[in-house]
Amino acid sequence: MKPVKVGICGLGTVGGGTYNVLKRNAEEIARRAGRKIIIEEVGARRPNPDCDTKGTQITADILPLPVILKSILLLS
């Protein structure tokens, strides 16, 4: 089964917390969801020292992010 690809807009309190929880609990979340969860890309103005983002693509400009992320951003 294909993994669930996740995009996060921002690494502030909510985005950073979401990032850390997804990374820290990746195995348990995948077991419960029945699919691997991959953080595909993060759009953030600046890095968050509380997030270990090694191996994750970070962009400061959200416009080049995939269309699905733009749609989510516009809906929120």
Gaussian input, Z-matrix of N, CA and C with variables (Angstrom, degrees):
# hf/3-21g

backbone

0 1
 N
 C     1     B1
 C     2     B2     1     A1
 N     3     B3     2     A2     1     D1
 C     4     B4     3     A3     2     D2
 C     5     B5     4     A4     3     D3
 N     6     B6     5     A5     4     D4
 C     7     B7     6     A6     5     D5
 C     8     B8     7     A7     6     D6
 N     9     B9     8     A8     7     D7
 C    10    B10     9     A9     8     D8
 C    11    B11    10    A10     9     D9
 N    12    B12    11    A11    10    D10
 C    13    B13    12    A12    11    D11
 C    14    B14    13    A13    12    D12
 N    15    B15    14    A14    13    D13
 C    16    B16    15    A15    14    D14
 C    17    B17    16    A16    15    D15
 N    18    B18    17    A17    16    D16
 C    19    B19    18    A18    17    D17
 C    20    B20    19    A19    18    D18
 N    21    B21    20    A20    19    D19
 C    22    B22    21    A21    20    D20
 C    23    B23    22    A22    21    D21
 N    24    B24    23    A23    22    D22
 C    25    B25    24    A24    23    D23
 C    26    B26    25    A25    24    D24
 N    27    B27    26    A26    25    D25
 C    28    B28    27    A27    26    D26
 C    29    B29    28    A28    27    D27
 N    30    B30    29    A29    28    D28
 C    31    B31    30    A30    29    D29
 C    32    B32    31    A31    30    D30
 N    33    B33    32    A32    31    D31
 C    34    B34    33    A33    32    D32
 C    35    B35    34    A34    33    D33
 N    36    B36    35    A35    34    D34
 C    37    B37    36    A36    35    D35
 C    38    B38    37    A37    36    D36
 N    39    B39    38    A38    37    D37
 C    40    B40    39    A39    38    D38
 C    41    B41    40    A40    39    D39
 N    42    B42    41    A41    40    D40
 C    43    B43    42    A42    41    D41
 C    44    B44    43    A43    42    D42
 N    45    B45    44    A44    43    D43
 C    46    B46    45    A45    44    D44
 C    47    B47    46    A46    45    D45
 N    48    B48    47    A47    46    D46
 C    49    B49    48    A48    47    D47
 C    50    B50    49    A49    48    D48
 N    51    B51    50    A50    49    D49
 C    52    B52    51    A51    50    D50
 C    53    B53    52    A52    51    D51
 N    54    B54    53    A53    52    D52
 C    55    B55    54    A54    53    D53
 C    56    B56    55    A55    54    D54
 N    57    B57    56    A56    55    D55
 C    58    B58    57    A57    56    D56
 C    59    B59    58    A58    57    D57
 N    60    B60    59    A59    58    D58
 C    61    B61    60    A60    59    D59
 C    62    B62    61    A61    60    D60
 N    63    B63    62    A62    61    D61
 C    64    B64    63    A63    62    D62
 C    65    B65    64    A64    63    D63
 N    66    B66    65    A65    64    D64
 C    67    B67    66    A66    65    D65
 C    68    B68    67    A67    66    D66
 N    69    B69    68    A68    67    D67
 C    70    B70    69    A69    68    D68
 C    71    B71    70    A70    69    D69
 N    72    B72    71    A71    70    D70
 C    73    B73    72    A72    71    D71
 C    74    B74    73    A73    72    D72
 N    75    B75    74    A74    73    D73
 C    76    B76    75    A75    74    D74
 C    77    B77    76    A76    75    D75
 N    78    B78    77    A77    76    D76
 C    79    B79    78    A78    77    D77
 C    80    B80    79    A79    78    D78
 N    81    B81    80    A80    79    D79
 C    82    B82    81    A81    80    D80
 C    83    B83    82    A82    81    D81
 N    84    B84    83    A83    82    D82
 C    85    B85    84    A84    83    D83
 C    86    B86    85    A85    84    D84
 N    87    B87    86    A86    85    D85
 C    88    B88    87    A87    86    D86
 C    89    B89    88    A88    87    D87
 N    90    B90    89    A89    88    D88
 C    91    B91    90    A90    89    D89
 C    92    B92    91    A91    90    D90
 N    93    B93    92    A92    91    D91
 C    94    B94    93    A93    92    D92
 C    95    B95    94    A94    93    D93
 N    96    B96    95    A95    94    D94
 C    97    B97    96    A96    95    D95
 C    98    B98    97    A97    96    D96
 N    99    B99    98    A98    97    D97
 C   100   B100    99    A99    98    D98
 C   101   B101   100   A100    99    D99
 N   102   B102   101   A101   100   D100
 C   103   B103   102   A102   101   D101
 C   104   B104   103   A103   102   D102
 N   105   B105   104   A104   103   D103
 C   106   B106   105   A105   104   D104
 C   107   B107   106   A106   105   D105
 N   108   B108   107   A107   106   D106
 C   109   B109   108   A108   107   D107
 C   110   B110   109   A109   108   D108
 N   111   B111   110   A110   109   D109
 C   112   B112   111   A111   110   D110
 C   113   B113   112   A112   111   D111
 N   114   B114   113   A113   112   D112
 C   115   B115   114   A114   113   D113
 C   116   B116   115   A115   114   D114
 N   117   B117   116   A116   115   D115
 C   118   B118   117   A117   116   D116
 C   119   B119   118   A118   117   D117
 N   120   B120   119   A119   118   D118
 C   121   B121   120   A120   119   D119
 C   122   B122   121   A121   120   D120
 N   123   B123   122   A122   121   D121
 C   124   B124   123   A123   122   D122
 C   125   B125   124   A124   123   D123
 N   126   B126   125   A125   124   D124
 C   127   B127   126   A126   125   D125
 C   128   B128   127   A127   126   D126
 N   129   B129   128   A128   127   D127
 C   130   B130   129   A129   128   D128
 C   131   B131   130   A130   129   D129
 N   132   B132   131   A131   130   D130
 C   133   B133   132   A132   131   D131
 C   134   B134   133   A133   132   D132
 N   135   B135   134   A134   133   D133
 C   136   B136   135   A135   134   D134
 C   137   B137   136   A136   135   D135
 N   138   B138   137   A137   136   D136
 C   139   B139   138   A138   137   D137
 C   140   B140   139   A139   138   D138
 N   141   B141   140   A140   139   D139
 C   142   B142   141   A141   140   D140
 C   143   B143   142   A142   141   D141
 N   144   B144   143   A143   142   D142
 C   145   B145   144   A144   143   D143
 C   146   B146   145   A145   144   D144
 N   147   B147   146   A146   145   D145
 C   148   B148   147   A147   146   D146
 C   149   B149   148   A148   147   D147
 N   150   B150   149   A149   148   D148
 C   151   B151   150   A150   149   D149
 C   152   B152   151   A151   150   D150
 N   153   B153   152   A152   151   D151
 C   154   B154   153   A153   152   D152
 C   155   B155   154   A154   153   D153
 N   156   B156   155   A155   154   D154
 C   157   B157   156   A156   155   D155
 C   158   B158   157   A157   156   D156
 N   159   B159   158   A158   157   D157
 C   160   B160   159   A159   158   D158
 C   161   B161   160   A160   159   D159
 N   162   B162   161   A161   160   D160
 C   163   B163   162   A162   161   D161
 C   164   B164   163   A163   162   D162
 N   165   B165   164   A164   163   D163
 C   166   B166   165   A165   164   D164
 C   167   B167   166   A166   165   D165
 N   168   B168   167   A167   166   D166
 C   169   B169   168   A168   167   D167
 C   170   B170   169   A169   168   D168
 N   171   B171   170   A170   169   D169
 C   172   B172   171   A171   170   D170
 C   173   B173   172   A172   171   D171
 N   174   B174   173   A173   172   D172
 C   175   B175   174   A174   173   D173
 C   176   B176   175   A175   174   D174
 N   177   B177   176   A176   175   D175
 C   178   B178   177   A177   176   D176
 C   179   B179   178   A178   177   D177
 N   180   B180   179   A179   178   D178
 C   181   B181   180   A180   179   D179
 C   182   B182   181   A181   180   D180
 N   183   B183   182   A182   181   D181
 C   184   B184   183   A183   182   D182
 C   185   B185   184   A184   183   D183
 N   186   B186   185   A185   184   D184
 C   187   B187   186   A186   185   D185
 C   188   B188   187   A187   186   D186
 N   189   B189   188   A188   187   D187
 C   190   B190   189   A189   188   D188
 C   191   B191   190   A190   189   D189
 N   192   B192   191   A191   190   D190
 C   193   B193   192   A192   191   D191
 C   194   B194   193   A193   192   D192
 N   195   B195   194   A194   193   D193
 C   196   B196   195   A195   194   D194
 C   197   B197   196   A196   195   D195
 N   198   B198   197   A197   196   D196
 C   199   B199   198   A198   197   D197
 C   200   B200   199   A199   198   D198
 N   201   B201   200   A200   199   D199
 C   202   B202   201   A201   200   D200
 C   203   B203   202   A202   201   D201
 N   204   B204   203   A203   202   D202
 C   205   B205   204   A204   203   D203
 C   206   B206   205   A205   204   D204
 N   207   B207   206   A206   205   D205
 C   208   B208   207   A207   206   D206
 C   209   B209   208   A208   207   D207
 N   210   B210   209   A209   208   D208
 C   211   B211   210   A210   209   D209
 C   212   B212   211   A211   210   D210
 N   213   B213   212   A212   211   D211
 C   214   B214   213   A213   212   D212
 C   215   B215   214   A214   213   D213
 N   216   B216   215   A215   214   D214
 C   217   B217   216   A216   215   D215
 C   218   B218   217   A217   216   D216
 N   219   B219   218   A218   217   D217
 C   220   B220   219   A219   218   D218
 C   221   B221   220   A220   219   D219
 N   222   B222   221   A221   220   D220
 C   223   B223   222   A222   221   D221
 C   224   B224   223   A223   222   D222
 N   225   B225   224   A224   223   D223
 C   226   B226   225   A225   224   D224
 C   227   B227   226   A226   225   D225

   B1=1.4452
   B2=1.5305
   B3=1.3277
   B4=1.4644
   B5=1.5261
   B6=1.3361
   B7=1.4609
   B8=1.5296
   B9=1.3109
   B10=1.4619
   B11=1.5197
   B12=1.3384
   B13=1.4589
   B14=1.5206
   B15=1.3309
   B16=1.4573
   B17=1.5209
   B18=1.3220
   B19=1.4594
   B20=1.5100
   B21=1.3224
   B22=1.4597
   B23=1.5162
   B24=1.3220
   B25=1.4698
   B26=1.5236
   B27=1.3140
   B28=1.4606
   B29=1.5123
   B30=1.3322
   B31=1.4568
   B32=1.5216
   B33=1.3150
   B34=1.4631
   B35=1.5128
   B36=1.3147
   B37=1.4608
   B38=1.5198
   B39=1.3241
   B40=1.4712
   B41=1.5247
   B42=1.3230
   B43=1.4650
   B44=1.5187
   B45=1.3296
   B46=1.4666
   B47=1.5197
   B48=1.3309
   B49=1.4633
   B50=1.5131
   B51=1.3300
   B52=1.4699
   B53=1.5233
   B54=1.3255
   B55=1.4659
   B56=1.5311
   B57=1.3375
   B58=1.4655
   B59=1.5302
   B60=1.3263
   B61=1.4675
   B62=1.5306
   B63=1.3389
   B64=1.4666
   B65=1.5236
   B66=1.3127
   B67=1.4658
   B68=1.5243
   B69=1.3245
   B70=1.4658
   B71=1.5324
   B72=1.3241
   B73=1.4592
   B74=1.5255
   B75=1.3201
   B76=1.4643
   B77=1.5257
   B78=1.3166
   B79=1.4704
   B80=1.5314
   B81=1.3137
   B82=1.4669
   B83=1.5270
   B84=1.3363
   B85=1.4665
   B86=1.5289
   B87=1.3273
   B88=1.4703
   B89=1.5271
   B90=1.3118
   B91=1.4624
   B92=1.5303
   B93=1.3302
   B94=1.4615
   B95=1.5314
   B96=1.3308
   B97=1.4651
   B98=1.5255
   B99=1.3202
   B100=1.4577
   B101=1.5107
   B102=1.3136
   B103=1.4684
   B104=1.5171
   B105=1.3213
   B106=1.4543
   B107=1.5332
   B108=1.3173
   B109=1.4628
   B110=1.5288
   B111=1.3291
   B112=1.4617
   B113=1.5264
   B114=1.3275
   B115=1.4610
   B116=1.5246
   B117=1.3153
   B118=1.4604
   B119=1.5310
   B120=1.3290
   B121=1.4698
   B122=1.5240
   B123=1.3438
   B124=1.4620
   B125=1.5199
   B126=1.3153
   B127=1.4578
   B128=1.5224
   B129=1.3297
   B130=1.4657
   B131=1.5168
   B132=1.3304
   B133=1.4598
   B134=1.5134
   B135=1.3228
   B136=1.4646
   B137=1.5310
   B138=1.3184
   B139=1.4656
   B140=1.5303
   B141=1.2996
   B142=1.4557
   B143=1.5245
   B144=1.3293
   B145=1.4687
   B146=1.5298
   B147=1.3333
   B148=1.4592
   B149=1.5268
   B150=1.3295
   B151=1.4719
   B152=1.5227
   B153=1.3111
   B154=1.4598
   B155=1.5304
   B156=1.3281
   B157=1.4696
   B158=1.5293
   B159=1.3206
   B160=1.4679
   B161=1.5215
   B162=1.3125
   B163=1.4552
   B164=1.5220
   B165=1.3286
   B166=1.4651
   B167=1.5118
   B168=1.3219
   B169=1.4560
   B170=1.5238
   B171=1.3298
   B172=1.4665
   B173=1.5238
   B174=1.3205
   B175=1.4551
   B176=1.5197
   B177=1.3230
   B178=1.4641
   B179=1.5228
   B180=1.3202
   B181=1.4583
   B182=1.5205
   B183=1.3363
   B184=1.4581
   B185=1.5205
   B186=1.3133
   B187=1.4612
   B188=1.5207
   B189=1.3330
   B190=1.4589
   B191=1.5313
   B192=1.3278
   B193=1.4618
   B194=1.5254
   B195=1.3201
   B196=1.4667
   B197=1.5259
   B198=1.3148
   B199=1.4669
   B200=1.5184
   B201=1.3131
   B202=1.4640
   B203=1.5167
   B204=1.3279
   B205=1.4591
   B206=1.5179
   B207=1.3255
   B208=1.4621
   B209=1.5215
   B210=1.3274
   B211=1.4606
   B212=1.5144
   B213=1.3151
   B214=1.4573
   B215=1.5212
   B216=1.3218
   B217=1.4616
   B218=1.5133
   B219=1.3271
   B220=1.4575
   B221=1.5239
   B222=1.3278
   B223=1.4604
   B224=1.5226
   B225=1.3284
   B226=1.4670
   B227=1.5011
   A1=108.58
   A2=116.34
   A3=121.26
   A4=111.05
   A5=116.94
   A6=119.47
   A7=111.26
   A8=115.58
   A9=121.81
   A10=106.74
   A11=116.23
   A12=121.01
   A13=108.85
   A14=115.94
   A15=122.32
   A16=109.11
   A17=116.21
   A18=122.65
   A19=108.19
   A20=116.85
   A21=121.39
   A22=108.72
   A23=115.53
   A24=121.03
   A25=108.26
   A26=115.67
   A27=121.85
   A28=112.51
   A29=115.57
   A30=122.09
   A31=110.50
   A32=116.26
   A33=120.72
   A34=110.60
   A35=116.64
   A36=121.68
   A37=111.91
   A38=117.69
   A39=121.34
   A40=111.48
   A41=117.50
   A42=120.71
   A43=112.44
   A44=116.33
   A45=120.64
   A46=111.71
   A47=115.92
   A48=120.08
   A49=111.58
   A50=115.78
   A51=120.65
   A52=110.25
   A53=115.97
   A54=121.14
   A55=110.21
   A56=116.10
   A57=120.06
   A58=112.25
   A59=117.55
   A60=120.87
   A61=110.31
   A62=117.17
   A63=119.84
   A64=111.38
   A65=117.50
   A66=120.87
   A67=111.40
   A68=116.51
   A69=121.56
   A70=111.94
   A71=116.97
   A72=121.72
   A73=113.18
   A74=117.61
   A75=122.16
   A76=112.86
   A77=117.69
   A78=120.45
   A79=111.17
   A80=117.56
   A81=121.19
   A82=111.27
   A83=116.77
   A84=120.71
   A85=109.75
   A86=116.78
   A87=120.91
   A88=110.72
   A89=117.30
   A90=120.66
   A91=110.60
   A92=116.47
   A93=120.17
   A94=112.41
   A95=116.39
   A96=120.57
   A97=112.15
   A98=116.03
   A99=119.85
   A100=112.68
   A101=116.57
   A102=122.47
   A103=108.78
   A104=115.38
   A105=120.83
   A106=109.36
   A107=117.31
   A108=123.17
   A109=107.75
   A110=116.69
   A111=121.46
   A112=108.75
   A113=116.78
   A114=120.09
   A115=105.91
   A116=115.62
   A117=122.43
   A118=111.63
   A119=115.71
   A120=119.22
   A121=109.13
   A122=114.46
   A123=121.40
   A124=107.81
   A125=115.97
   A126=121.61
   A127=107.92
   A128=117.20
   A129=120.69
   A130=110.06
   A131=116.69
   A132=120.65
   A133=112.54
   A134=115.93
   A135=119.69
   A136=108.79
   A137=117.08
   A138=120.43
   A139=111.38
   A140=115.41
   A141=122.12
   A142=106.98
   A143=118.06
   A144=119.75
   A145=113.47
   A146=117.76
   A147=121.22
   A148=112.54
   A149=117.34
   A150=121.99
   A151=109.64
   A152=116.35
   A153=121.34
   A154=106.77
   A155=115.92
   A156=121.20
   A157=113.34
   A158=117.52
   A159=120.01
   A160=109.82
   A161=116.17
   A162=121.32
   A163=114.78
   A164=117.30
   A165=121.96
   A166=108.79
   A167=116.19
   A168=120.16
   A169=109.67
   A170=115.70
   A171=122.26
   A172=107.50
   A173=116.46
   A174=120.82
   A175=108.99
   A176=116.96
   A177=121.59
   A178=110.70
   A179=116.82
   A180=121.56
   A181=108.45
   A182=117.56
   A183=119.75
   A184=113.36
   A185=118.75
   A186=119.62
   A187=113.62
   A188=120.84
   A189=118.73
   A190=114.31
   A191=118.64
   A192=119.82
   A193=110.06
   A194=116.86
   A195=119.98
   A196=112.37
   A197=115.24
   A198=122.38
   A199=111.78
   A200=118.60
   A201=120.80
   A202=111.19
   A203=117.46
   A204=119.93
   A205=110.72
   A206=117.09
   A207=120.03
   A208=109.85
   A209=117.02
   A210=120.88
   A211=110.92
   A212=117.59
   A213=121.34
   A214=110.42
   A215=116.43
   A216=120.95
   A217=110.84
   A218=117.25
   A219=121.19
   A220=112.21
   A221=116.87
   A222=120.52
   A223=112.62
   A224=117.19
   A225=119.01
   A226=112.63
   D1=140.68
   D2=-179.21
   D3=-66.93
   D4=145.62
   D5=177.31
   D6=-73.00
   D7=158.87
   D8=174.13
   D9=-86.94
   D10=121.85
   D11=178.88
   D12=-95.63
   D13=128.73
   D14=-175.67
   D15=-115.55
   D16=138.90
   D17=171.58
   D18=-117.68
   D19=140.21
   D20=-179.36
   D21=-121.21
   D22=130.86
   D23=176.53
   D24=-101.52
   D25=105.67
   D26=177.95
   D27=97.93
   D28=147.00
   D29=176.89
   D30=-120.15
   D31=29.70
   D32=177.31
   D33=-75.78
   D34=-149.06
   D35=-177.89
   D36=-58.53
   D37=-51.96
   D38=-176.95
   D39=-75.97
   D40=-52.66
   D41=-178.41
   D42=-62.38
   D43=-44.15
   D44=178.73
   D45=-64.52
   D46=-41.31
   D47=177.78
   D48=-64.19
   D49=-42.85
   D50=177.81
   D51=-61.33
   D52=-45.91
   D53=179.28
   D54=-57.28
   D55=-50.22
   D56=-177.83
   D57=-62.88
   D58=-41.78
   D59=179.84
   D60=-65.15
   D61=-44.35
   D62=179.29
   D63=-62.37
   D64=-41.38
   D65=179.52
   D66=-69.78
   D67=-46.71
   D68=-175.96
   D69=-66.04
   D70=-37.09
   D71=-174.82
   D72=-109.54
   D73=24.31
   D74=-174.03
   D75=-54.88
   D76=-44.40
   D77=-177.03
   D78=-66.49
   D79=-44.20
   D80=-179.22
   D81=-67.44
   D82=-40.99
   D83=178.73
   D84=-63.68
   D85=-43.65
   D86=179.23
   D87=-63.35
   D88=-39.83
   D89=179.44
   D90=-63.22
   D91=-45.19
   D92=-178.64
   D93=-71.38
   D94=-37.52
   D95=-178.26
   D96=-80.39
   D97=-20.92
   D98=-177.38
   D99=78.37
   D100=8.70
   D101=179.08
   D102=-146.91
   D103=147.78
   D104=176.60
   D105=-69.95
   D106=143.82
   D107=177.62
   D108=-107.18
   D109=125.61
   D110=-179.70
   D111=-120.59
   D112=127.05
   D113=172.44
   D114=-83.26
   D115=103.78
   D116=-172.43
   D117=-74.03
   D118=-44.26
   D119=-175.77
   D120=-161.75
   D121=152.85
   D122=177.58
   D123=-127.36
   D124=132.27
   D125=172.65
   D126=-103.37
   D127=117.26
   D128=-177.48
   D129=-147.74
   D130=141.56
   D131=178.40
   D132=-69.94
   D133=-32.89
   D134=-179.95
   D135=-150.51
   D136=157.01
   D137=-179.48
   D138=-69.41
   D139=157.18
   D140=175.86
   D141=-112.93
   D142=117.55
   D143=-177.49
   D144=-63.64
   D145=-16.32
   D146=179.19
   D147=-85.24
   D148=-2.38
   D149=-179.21
   D150=-115.18
   D151=125.47
   D152=174.95
   D153=-89.46
   D154=94.74
   D155=-173.39
   D156=-95.18
   D157=17.23
   D158=178.09
   D159=-58.38
   D160=131.86
   D161=178.60
   D162=86.34
   D163=-0.24
   D164=178.55
   D165=-113.25
   D166=133.61
   D167=178.98
   D168=-72.97
   D169=125.33
   D170=179.00
   D171=-116.13
   D172=134.19
   D173=176.19
   D174=-129.44
   D175=142.54
   D176=178.59
   D177=-87.83
   D178=-15.83
   D179=-178.30
   D180=-114.08
   D181=112.33
   D182=-176.03
   D183=-76.03
   D184=-12.85
   D185=-177.98
   D186=-61.61
   D187=-37.08
   D188=178.66
   D189=-76.73
   D190=-6.16
   D191=-179.86
   D192=-61.36
   D193=156.38
   D194=179.62
   D195=-54.80
   D196=154.59
   D197=-176.13
   D198=-55.67
   D199=-36.96
   D200=-178.80
   D201=-60.22
   D202=-39.35
   D203=178.94
   D204=-67.71
   D205=-39.31
   D206=177.87
   D207=-61.98
   D208=-40.78
   D209=179.95
   D210=-63.48
   D211=-42.96
   D212=178.78
   D213=-63.53
   D214=-43.52
   D215=179.64
   D216=-60.58
   D217=-42.69
   D218=-179.02
   D219=-68.50
   D220=-29.87
   D221=-179.07
   D222=-80.24
   D223=-21.66
   D224=-176.45
   D225=-87.92

